[in-house]
Amino acid sequence: MNDDRDPYDIGDRATRKQPWFGQKRFGYGFGPRTWQGYLVTAILAAFAIIVGTLIKGRMPEMLLVILPVIAVPLIIRSIQSR
């Protein structure tokens, strides 16, 4: 058996960087594409649930939840699209 593959070759998949978020196929907006994107989404969802539960619907404090949940994925998306 002549196997000339390099046993230490991890392929070009490791060198190719995928964006964490990408455009949805159906509908509007962006969705997670990699495990990092899903992790960011899960952390932001947990943050929104915890803070929303603690402040119990007070509107000014609700901005503390809404702004990061919207801004963080947009910032990551804009940094990775450069």
C-alpha positions, 0 to 999 in steps of 0.5 A, a space after each residue: 500500500 503506497 500512502 503518500 499522504 502527510 500524517 501531520 497534514 490537517 488540510 486547508 480547513 484549518 487555514 481557511 477562516 470561516 465567518 462566525 455569522 452569515 446571511 440566512 438562506 430564508 428570511 432577513 438577517 444573519 445567523 450563526 455558521 460555526 460553533 463560535 457563532 452558536 456560542 456567542 448566540 447562546 451567551 447573549 441569549 442567557 444574558 438576555 434571560 438573566 438580566 430580563 428576569 432580574 429587572 422584571 420589565 423596567 424599561 430603562 434597564 431593558 436597554 442594557 439587555 437589548 443593545 448588547 444582544 443586537 450590537 455584539 453579533 453586528 460588531 463581530 460580523 463587521 470585523 470578520 467581513 474585512 
